[in-house]
Amino acid sequence: MGHLFYGSAREPIFLSDLPLAYLQVVAVAKLRRRETFLASWCHPRDTAGDHSSLWFHPSIPLMFVIGAAREIRLDPAILDRLMADAASPTGLTLDRVNPIATPTVAPFVTASSGSR
């Protein structure tokens, strides 16, 4: 389990490592170009609230902490879809990240390198 520190909030936002790794790559790519976007996700059943959304803007500080002890492999097709979703009016939805569909071999992007 990883977490995201957003803006001046002292409490982190907890997310699973895989969706958080995808969000990190998308955020770095978009914010580097000074592009804003919306990201949303559903909460687990045992937590308060149904879903959350965050507005990402270059002026809002972010810190990603990914808890995985090993390198996370990201599927370029999923990453491309999330980048396209982030450019849409409704933004990207992290719930669309399906760990079963993520390959463990073949071409990949790593959350640590951010390059193919």
HELIX and SHEET records of a PDB file:
HELIX    1   1 ASP A   17  ARG A   32  1                                  16    
HELIX    2   2 PRO A   76  ALA A   86  1                                  11    
HELIX    3   3 LEU A   94  ARG A   96  5                                   3    
HELIX    4   4 PRO A   99  ALA A  101  5                                   3    
SHEET    1   A 3 ILE A  13  LEU A  15  0                                        
SHEET    2   A 3 GLY A   2  TYR A   6 -1                                        
SHEET    3   A 3 LEU A  62  VAL A  65 -1                                        
SHEET    1   B 3 HIS A  51  PHE A  56  0                                        
SHEET    2   B 3 PHE A  37  CYS A  42 -1                                        
SHEET    3   B 3 LEU A  92  THR A  93  1                                        
SHEET    1   C 2 ARG A  73  LEU A  74  0                                        
SHEET    2   C 2 VAL A 109  THR A 110 -1                                        
END                                                                             
